[in-house]
């Protein structure tokens, strides 16, 4: 959704936009704009502020909110983890280490 937000917000007929993953984008207004639009699209602030997922960070509350929003539970769990600054929370809902198994030749250390 973040990349779709870049297309909507930053790609024009007159201007090209390249998201360079090799450079630090801290402070780049375009990155914040894309983050904000993606977040608001997937988990609207009004719903997030009043949700049990935000308050309790429990798997059950995350699943309830995700179901009510029509998004995958990993989306809501990712929001919880991001806002808490704790990426160990809710590992069971985000497919922790699932991607790595598809790339057995990479040394992840």
Number of C-alpha atoms within 10 A of each C-alpha: 13 17 13 13 20 20 14 12 14 16 14 10 5 5 7 9 12 8 11 8 7 6 7 8 13 8 8 9 10 16 17 14 16 21 17 13 19 18 18 14 13 17 20 13 12 9 14 17 12 10 16 16 22 21 12 12 18 15 17 13 19 27 19 16 22 20 13 10 15 11 14 16 22 18 17 30 27 19 19 23 18 12 10 12 10 11 14 9 18 21 15 11 17 16 10 12 9 9 9 12 9 9 10 9 8 9 7 7 3
